[in-house]
Amino acid sequence: MEESLKYQFLELIIRLFCGIIFVFQGFDKLFVVKVKGVVQLFQNNARQKKVPEFLQYSMAYYTSSIEFFGGILLILGLFKNTVLVLLGFDVIMVAVAFSVLEPVWDMRHVFPRLLIVSVLLVMPEEWSRFTLDYFLIK
């Protein structure tokens, strides 16, 4: 197999993996637990820390929506770099929220997402051949 094709498949595999993780996370928050349920999970702790309710709901809507729709776009490879930046902000917002609510928290779910998003952002564009962006721009 040609070397550049290996890198293109590597990018595809990592991007699909990342997209799937975010889609299912966002789906659960939007359609199963729902945004209100997400806020309720942290509401008592957030009240103790004086986090305004509008901020709790705003962050829950943003993170839920960008994870679900961003994950779909990432799987398709549509607006890939923009979506990766938005997902990067999502991961940062989650880290800030968890840190405010509980200074020492379990990063096992957040840190891998940060690494995957970071790796995808620094991969050369020529590796992104199996994307809708590539086929629409070409």
C-alpha positions as CSV (number, residue, x, y, z in Angstrom):
1,M,0.0,0.0,0.0
2,E,1.3,3.4,-0.9
3,E,2.6,5.5,2.0
4,S,0.3,8.5,1.5
5,L,-2.7,6.1,1.2
6,K,-1.8,4.7,4.7
7,Y,-1.9,8.3,6.1
8,Q,-5.2,9.0,4.4
9,F,-6.7,5.9,6.0
10,L,-5.2,6.8,9.4
11,E,-6.9,10.2,9.2
12,L,-10.1,8.6,8.2
13,I,-10.1,6.0,11.0
14,I,-9.2,8.6,13.7
15,R,-11.8,11.1,12.4
16,L,-14.5,8.4,12.2
17,F,-13.7,7.2,15.7
18,C,-13.8,10.8,17.1
19,G,-17.0,11.6,15.3
20,I,-18.7,8.5,16.6
21,I,-17.7,9.2,20.2
22,F,-19.1,12.8,19.9
23,V,-22.3,11.7,18.1
24,F,-23.3,9.2,20.8
25,Q,-22.3,11.6,23.6
26,G,-24.4,14.4,22.1
27,F,-27.3,12.1,21.2
28,D,-27.5,10.9,24.8
29,K,-27.5,14.5,26.1
30,L,-30.0,15.7,23.5
31,F,-32.5,12.8,23.2
32,V,-32.1,10.4,26.1
33,V,-31.1,12.4,29.2
34,K,-32.1,15.7,27.5
35,V,-30.5,19.0,28.3
36,K,-32.6,19.6,31.4
37,G,-31.4,16.2,32.7
38,V,-27.8,17.2,32.1
39,V,-28.3,20.4,34.0
40,Q,-30.0,18.6,36.9
41,L,-27.1,16.2,37.2
42,F,-24.9,19.1,38.3
43,Q,-27.4,21.6,39.5
44,N,-26.9,21.2,43.3
45,N,-23.2,21.5,43.0
46,A,-23.5,24.4,40.6
47,R,-25.8,26.3,43.0
48,Q,-23.3,25.9,45.8
49,K,-20.6,27.4,43.5
50,K,-23.1,30.2,42.5
51,V,-23.0,29.3,38.8
52,P,-26.0,31.1,37.2
53,E,-28.7,28.8,35.9
54,F,-28.7,30.5,32.5
55,L,-25.0,29.7,32.2
56,Q,-25.7,26.1,33.1
57,Y,-28.3,25.8,30.4
58,S,-26.3,27.7,27.8
59,M,-23.3,25.4,28.3
60,A,-25.4,22.3,28.3
61,Y,-27.2,23.3,25.0
62,Y,-23.9,24.2,23.4
63,T,-22.0,21.1,24.4
64,S,-24.9,18.8,23.6
65,S,-25.5,20.3,20.2
66,I,-21.9,20.7,19.1
67,E,-21.1,17.1,20.2
68,F,-24.0,15.7,18.2
69,F,-24.0,17.8,15.1
70,G,-20.3,18.3,15.1
71,G,-19.8,14.5,15.4
72,I,-22.0,14.0,12.3
73,L,-20.1,16.6,10.3
74,L,-16.8,15.1,11.4
75,I,-17.9,11.7,10.3
76,L,-18.9,13.2,6.9
77,G,-15.7,15.2,6.7
78,L,-17.7,18.4,6.1
79,F,-16.3,21.7,7.5
80,K,-13.8,19.5,9.3
81,N,-11.4,22.1,10.6
82,T,-14.1,24.4,11.8
83,V,-15.9,21.5,13.5
84,L,-12.6,20.4,15.2
85,V,-12.1,23.9,16.6
86,L,-15.7,24.0,17.9
87,L,-15.2,20.5,19.5
88,G,-11.9,21.7,21.0
89,F,-13.8,24.6,22.6
90,D,-16.4,22.1,23.8
91,V,-13.7,20.0,25.5
92,I,-12.3,23.1,27.1
93,M,-15.8,24.2,28.3
94,V,-16.4,20.8,29.8
95,A,-13.0,20.9,31.6
96,V,-13.7,24.4,33.0
97,A,-17.2,23.4,34.2
98,F,-15.9,20.2,35.8
99,S,-13.0,22.1,37.4
100,V,-15.3,24.8,38.8
101,L,-17.7,22.2,40.2
102,E,-15.0,19.8,41.6
103,P,-11.3,20.9,41.4
104,V,-10.1,17.3,41.3
105,W,-12.1,15.3,38.8
106,D,-11.7,12.2,36.7
107,M,-10.4,13.2,33.3
108,R,-10.5,9.7,31.7
109,H,-13.4,10.7,29.4
110,V,-12.4,14.2,28.5
111,F,-8.6,14.0,28.0
112,P,-8.7,11.3,25.3
113,R,-11.2,13.5,23.3
114,L,-8.8,16.5,23.7
115,L,-5.9,14.4,22.3
116,I,-7.9,13.0,19.4
117,V,-9.2,16.5,18.4
118,S,-5.7,17.9,18.7
119,V,-4.2,15.2,16.6
120,L,-6.8,15.7,13.9
121,L,-6.2,19.4,13.9
122,V,-2.4,19.1,13.3
123,M,-2.7,16.4,10.6
124,P,-1.7,17.7,7.2
125,E,-4.6,18.5,4.8
126,E,-3.3,16.1,2.2
127,W,-4.2,13.3,4.6
128,S,-7.8,14.4,4.5
129,R,-8.8,12.8,1.2
130,F,-11.8,10.8,2.4
131,T,-13.9,13.8,3.3
132,L,-16.8,15.6,1.7
133,D,-14.7,18.7,2.0
134,Y,-12.2,17.1,-0.4
135,F,-14.8,16.0,-2.9
136,L,-16.7,19.3,-2.9
137,I,-13.6,21.5,-3.1
138,K,-11.8,19.3,-5.7
